[in-house]
Amino acid sequence: MVRKIQSAALLAALGVVVFCVQASPATAQGADEATQRKLEELSRQNEELQKRVEALEKSPAGMTAGGFEFKPYGWVQVDAAYDTSRTAYGDLMFFVYPDGVSRAGKQELNFSARGTRLGAHINAPEGGNKKLTGRVEFDFSDDLSPNKYTLRVRLAYMDVAWGDGWSLRFGQDWDTYSNFHPSTVDSTILGFQGHPYGRHPQIRLTKETKLGASTSLTAKVAIQHGRNGGDADGDGVPDENAAASPNLHGSLALKTKLLTDRPTLFTFSAAYGREEVEGAVAHPGTYRSLLLHGGLQLPISKSLTLSGEGWTGENIDNYLAGVGQGVNAASGTTVSALGGWVQGVWQPVKAIKTGVGYGVDDPEDAELGGNARTFNDRVFANVFYYITDKATIGFEYSHIRTDYALTPDMGNNRFHLGVMYTF
């Protein structure tokens, strides 16, 4: 209702301006300079009002309660994926299962709707010089069993922003080192295949500084909880929790225009944490976690963009790296790994977007034990067709290879169809 009233008021104001313009002798010969300046100002106001009306009409309708505005959003997603070899975990492909696992090396077909998302942006009543906003988002991927969907909190945070580009974020959000993602049909977005990421509860301070008309530098620093860490000692407590100290994250992102009018993004990030391993293991003690991470998002032309990231670190299974291997408590070592991904995305017309990419995650073999995953990479190509602004269909072909220390290396070809309806 509030949005309709705003639109009606703006349209009424626009009508008054148009009437004034039409009634004024804009083209009358001999009009004095004062009248001409007035007409130019009315024309400028006309354009501004029209833009505001169009923005209101395009933005999603919100609901208000107690002065707070809630803007729901989300999408319904259905996926169908055929694999020539069984993967972990079914419709979500992280790596290929080794020999010895049930149905390893055999074909599989999965249908899923777990990628469906439900969320809302929240705007607090205006007051003072601080702006309060928030966001919540859920999916259905808490249980990775096929065709079993359990609601999961993805994002849940509040922001406090004030003058000169400063803001504070409290809650669960994407990890600070994660600035952008590859474009894939598969919801894993190259996890354990070259693209580290995660979402954790955190407290983050952000400062955005304008360096020029089209250049800005954004600095972020955060303390966060590494709740998805491993449990090398098997005591039921994640090793990062047992260390009783938060992870420290930092990020620098430089945005500027280089080859096109679209901004180019350079990023550098780091993450540090500790894990405590105790109990009946050969080498109890404190193990560090370290990630160094850089990225580039480079528009080559109006329709072509090249993106990629490179990283190195140790004990980073918590960030979907090291192919899920962080601490080797039997040998008393952390598992080092390096990797990255690169993708070219081409959108020749509004309705079609296509991409080709590669990702790789390579742990240090000498620091692994047993039948560990020693290498994991993926090459992929996809195409998205935007049926309307709200409906999208995507198809993706991927080949993923997972190497093992003791058993034969495994490969899989995936043919993935996804359909999404956004709201």
C-alpha positions in Angstrom: 0.0 0.0 0.0 2.8 2.4 0.9 4.6 1.7 -2.4 1.3 2.3 -4.3 0.8 5.7 -2.6 4.4 6.7 -3.3 4.0 5.8 -7.0 0.7 7.7 -7.2 2.2 10.7 -5.6 5.2 10.7 -7.9 2.9 10.3 -10.9 0.8 13.2 -9.8 3.8 15.4 -9.4 5.1 14.3 -12.7 1.7 15.2 -14.3 2.0 18.7 -12.8 5.4 19.2 -14.2 4.4 18.0 -17.6 1.4 20.4 -17.5 3.7 23.3 -16.6 6.1 22.4 -19.4 3.3 22.2 -21.9 1.7 25.4 -20.7 4.9 27.3 -20.8 5.9 29.0 -24.1 9.0 26.8 -24.4 9.3 27.5 -28.1 7.9 31.0 -28.1 10.1 33.3 -30.0 11.7 36.0 -27.8 11.3 34.2 -24.5 13.6 35.8 -22.0 16.5 34.0 -20.3 14.7 33.6 -17.0 11.8 31.7 -18.6 14.2 29.5 -20.5 16.1 28.6 -17.3 12.8 27.8 -15.6 11.8 25.5 -18.5 15.2 23.7 -18.3 14.8 23.2 -14.5 11.2 21.8 -15.0 12.5 19.4 -17.7 15.2 18.2 -15.3 12.7 17.6 -12.5 10.5 15.8 -15.0 13.3 13.4 -15.9 14.2 12.8 -12.2 10.5 12.1 -11.2 10.2 9.7 -14.1 13.2 7.7 -13.0 11.9 7.5 -9.5 8.6 6.2 -10.7 10.2 3.6 -12.8 12.5 2.5 -9.9 9.5 2.1 -7.6 7.6 0.1 -10.2 10.5 -2.3 -10.8 11.5 -2.8 -7.1 9.8 -5.7 -5.3 6.8 -4.8 -3.2 7.5 -4.8 0.5 5.5 -5.3 3.7 5.6 -3.0 6.7 5.2 -3.8 10.4 6.1 -1.6 13.3 7.9 0.8 11.0 10.1 -2.0 9.6 9.9 -2.8 5.9 10.3 -6.4 4.7 11.1 -7.2 1.1 10.7 -10.9 0.4 12.8 -12.5 -2.4 13.9 -16.0 -3.5 13.6 -18.6 -6.1 12.2 -22.0 -6.8 14.8 -24.3 -8.3 14.6 -27.8 -9.8 17.7 -29.7 -10.9 18.2 -33.0 -12.8 21.7 -34.4 -13.0 23.0 -37.5 -14.7 26.4 -38.8 -13.7 28.5 -41.6 -15.3 30.1 -42.2 -11.9 28.8 -41.8 -8.4 29.8 -38.5 -6.7 29.6 -36.9 -3.3 26.9 -36.0 -2.6 24.3 -36.9 -5.3 22.9 -33.8 -6.8 25.6 -31.7 -5.3 29.0 -32.7 -6.9 32.1 -32.1 -4.7 34.3 -35.1 -5.7 34.0 -38.6 -7.2 33.8 -41.6 -4.8 36.7 -44.0 -4.8 36.7 -47.8 -5.4 35.3 -49.6 -2.4 32.4 -47.2 -1.8 29.0 -48.7 -2.7 28.2 -48.1 -6.4 31.4 -46.3 -7.1 32.1 -45.9 -10.8 28.4 -46.6 -11.7 26.0 -44.2 -13.3 23.4 -42.3 -11.3 20.5 -39.9 -11.9 19.4 -37.3 -9.3 16.5 -34.9 -9.2 16.4 -32.2 -6.6 14.7 -29.0 -5.4 17.0 -28.3 -2.5 18.5 -25.3 -4.3 15.2 -23.4 -3.6 15.8 -20.2 -1.6 13.6 -18.0 0.6 14.7 -14.7 2.0 13.9 -11.1 3.0 15.7 -7.8 3.1 14.8 -5.8 6.2 14.9 -2.0 6.5 14.5 -0.4 9.9 12.7 3.0 10.5 14.9 6.0 9.7 16.4 7.8 12.6 19.5 9.7 13.5 22.6 9.5 11.3 22.8 5.7 11.3 21.0 3.3 8.8 19.9 -0.1 10.0 19.3 -2.9 7.6 19.2 -6.7 7.8 18.8 -9.9 5.8 17.7 -13.5 6.3 17.9 -16.3 3.8 17.2 -20.0 3.9 17.7 -23.0 1.7 17.0 -26.8 2.1 20.5 -28.2 2.1 21.1 -29.0 5.8 20.7 -32.7 5.1 22.5 -33.9 1.9 20.6 -37.2 1.7 18.9 -37.5 -1.7 15.3 -36.2 -1.8 15.5 -35.2 1.9 15.2 -31.5 2.4 15.9 -29.8 5.8 15.6 -26.1 6.2 18.9 -24.4 6.7 19.9 -20.8 7.6 22.3 -19.4 4.9 22.3 -15.8 5.8 21.1 -13.9 8.9 22.6 -10.6 9.7 22.1 -6.9 10.5 24.0 -3.9 9.3 24.7 -0.6 11.0 26.0 2.0 8.5 27.0 5.6 9.1 28.7 8.4 7.3 31.9 8.3 5.2 31.5 4.6 4.1 31.7 2.9 7.5 29.5 -0.1 8.5 29.3 -2.9 10.9 27.7 -6.3 10.2 26.6 -8.8 12.9 25.4 -12.3 12.0 26.0 -15.0 9.5 27.2 -14.0 6.0 29.6 -15.1 3.3 33.2 -15.3 4.6 35.1 -12.1 4.3 37.7 -13.5 1.8 34.9 -14.4 -0.6 34.1 -11.5 -3.0 32.6 -13.2 -6.0 31.7 -16.7 -7.4 31.9 -18.6 -10.6 28.7 -18.8 -12.7 27.5 -22.5 -12.6 24.3 -24.4 -12.8 25.6 -26.7 -10.0 24.9 -25.2 -6.6 28.3 -26.3 -5.2 30.0 -23.5 -7.3 33.3 -25.4 -7.4 33.6 -26.2 -3.7 36.6 -28.6 -3.2 37.4 -27.9 -6.9 39.3 -24.6 -6.7 36.8 -22.1 -5.2 37.0 -21.7 -1.4 34.0 -20.2 0.3 31.8 -20.5 3.3 29.1 -18.7 5.4 29.8 -18.3 9.1 28.6 -16.1 12.1 30.8 -13.1 12.3 31.3 -9.5 13.3 32.7 -7.5 10.4 33.9 -3.9 10.0 33.8 -2.4 6.5 35.2 0.9 5.2 34.6 2.0 1.6 36.8 4.8 0.3 36.2 6.7 -2.9 39.5 7.2 -4.8 38.0 8.9 -7.8 34.9 9.2 -10.0 35.0 5.5 -10.9 37.4 4.0 -8.4 36.9 2.8 -4.8 38.7 0.7 -2.2 36.8 -1.4 0.2 38.5 -2.8 3.3 37.0 -5.4 5.5 38.1 -7.1 8.8 36.2 -9.7 10.7 36.2 -12.1 13.6 34.1 -15.2 13.0 33.2 -18.6 14.2 34.6 -21.5 12.2 31.8 -23.9 13.1 32.3 -26.2 10.1 35.8 -27.3 11.0 36.9 -30.9 11.3 37.0 -33.1 14.3 40.4 -34.9 13.9 40.3 -36.3 17.5 36.7 -37.6 17.2 35.6 -36.1 20.5 32.4 -34.7 19.1 33.6 -31.0 19.4 34.8 -29.3 16.2 38.5 -28.6 16.6 38.1 -24.9 15.9 35.6 -24.6 18.7 38.0 -26.5 21.1 40.7 -23.8 20.4 38.4 -21.2 22.0 39.6 -18.4 19.7 37.9 -16.8 16.7 39.1 -16.9 13.1 40.5 -13.6 11.8 39.6 -12.5 8.2 40.6 -9.5 6.2 40.0 -8.3 2.6 40.9 -5.5 0.3 38.9 -4.9 -2.9 39.8 -2.3 -5.5 37.1 -1.4 -8.0 37.8 0.7 -11.1 37.2 1.0 -14.8 39.8 -0.3 -17.2 38.8 -1.8 -20.6 35.0 -1.0 -20.5 32.5 1.1 -18.6 31.8 -2.0 -16.5 34.0 -2.0 -13.3 37.0 -4.3 -12.9 37.6 -5.8 -9.5 40.9 -6.7 -7.9 40.8 -8.5 -4.5 43.3 -9.8 -1.9 42.2 -11.6 1.2 43.5 -13.6 4.1 42.1 -15.8 6.8 43.7 -17.2 10.0 42.5 -19.6 12.7 43.5 -22.3 15.1 42.3 -25.8 15.9 42.9 -27.8 19.1 43.3 -31.6 18.7 43.2 -33.6 22.0 42.6 -37.2 23.2 43.7 -40.5 21.8 45.6 -39.2 18.7 49.3 -39.6 17.9 50.0 -35.9 17.8 47.6 -33.8 20.0 48.2 -30.0 20.0 47.2 -26.8 18.4 47.2 -26.5 14.6 46.9 -23.3 12.6 44.6 -22.6 9.7 45.8 -20.1 7.0 44.4 -19.0 3.7 45.9 -16.4 1.3 43.6 -15.6 -1.6 43.5 -13.3 -4.6 40.9 -12.6 -7.3 40.3 -10.7 -10.5 37.0 -9.9 -12.3 37.8 -8.3 -15.6 35.3 -7.2 -18.2 37.0 -7.5 -21.6 34.1 -6.0 -23.6 30.5 -5.1 -23.2 29.5 -8.8 -23.4 32.6 -10.7 -22.3 34.0 -11.1 -18.7 37.0 -13.0 -17.5 37.0 -14.0 -13.8 39.2 -16.1 -11.6 40.8 -16.7 -8.2 44.1 -18.2 -7.0 44.9 -19.3 -3.4 47.2 -21.2 -1.1 47.0 -22.3 2.5 47.0 -25.0 5.1 44.3 -26.7 7.1 41.5 -25.1 5.0 38.9 -27.9 4.8 36.7 -25.5 6.7 36.6 -23.3 3.6 35.8 -26.1 1.1 39.5 -26.4 0.1 42.1 -29.1 0.4 39.5 -31.5 -1.0 38.0 -31.6 2.5 41.3 -32.5 4.3 42.8 -30.3 7.0 44.7 -32.0 9.8 46.5 -35.3 9.7 46.6 -36.1 13.4 48.3 -39.4 12.8 51.5 -37.6 11.5 51.0 -34.3 13.3 50.9 -32.2 10.2 48.4 -29.8 8.7 47.5 -30.4 5.0 48.7 -27.7 2.6 46.9 -27.1 -0.6 46.8 -24.7 -3.5 44.4 -24.1 -6.3 42.1 -21.7 -8.1 39.6 -21.3 -10.9 39.1 -19.3 -14.1 36.0 -18.7 -16.2 35.0 -16.7 -19.3 31.4 -15.6 -19.4 29.9 -14.3 -22.7 26.4 -12.7 -22.8 25.9 -11.7 -26.5 22.2 -10.8 -25.8 20.1 -10.2 -22.8 18.3 -13.6 -23.0 21.5 -15.8 -23.3 24.6 -16.2 -21.2 27.2 -18.9 -21.7 30.5 -19.7 -19.9 33.5 -22.0 -19.9 35.7 -22.6 -16.9 38.2 -24.7 -15.0 38.9 -25.3 -11.3 41.5 -27.2 -9.4 42.3 -28.2 -5.8 45.7 -29.8 -5.2 46.6 -30.9 -1.6 50.2 -31.7 -0.7 50.5 -35.5 -1.1 53.3 -36.0 1.5 51.1 -34.5 4.2 48.1 -36.9 3.6 47.5 -40.3 5.0 45.6 -43.4 4.0 43.5 -43.4 0.8 43.4 -39.6 0.7 42.1 -37.5 -2.1 45.3 -36.2 -3.7 43.9 -34.1 -6.5 40.5 -32.8 -7.6 39.7 -30.7 -10.8 36.8 -29.9 -13.0 36.3 -28.5 -16.5 32.8 -27.2 -17.3 30.7 -25.4 -19.9 27.2 -24.0 -19.4 24.5 -21.9 -21.1 21.6 -20.0 -19.4 18.5 -19.0 -21.3 16.4 -16.3 -19.6 12.8 -17.2 -20.7 11.6 -14.0 -18.9 13.1 -11.7 -16.3 11.8 -14.3 -13.7 12.3 -17.7 -15.4 15.7 -19.2 -16.3 16.7 -22.5 -17.7 20.4 -23.7 -17.6 22.4 -26.6 -18.9 25.9 -27.6 -17.9 28.4 -30.2 -18.9 31.2 -31.0 -16.4 34.1 -33.5 -16.2 35.5 -33.9 -12.8 38.5 -36.0 -11.8 39.5 -37.1 -8.3 42.8 -38.8 -7.7 43.4 -41.1 -4.7 46.6 -42.2 -2.9 45.9 -45.9 -2.8 43.1 -46.7 -5.2 42.6 -45.9 -8.9 41.8 -42.3 -9.9 38.2 -41.7 -10.7 36.4 -39.5 -13.3 32.8 -38.5 -13.9 30.9 -36.8 -16.7 27.9 -34.8 -15.5 25.0 -33.5 -17.6 23.0 -31.1 -15.5 19.7 -29.3 -16.3 18.4 -26.6 -13.9 15.2 -24.5 -14.0 14.7 -21.5 -11.8 11.8 -19.2 -11.1 12.7 -16.0 -9.1 10.4 -13.7 -7.2 
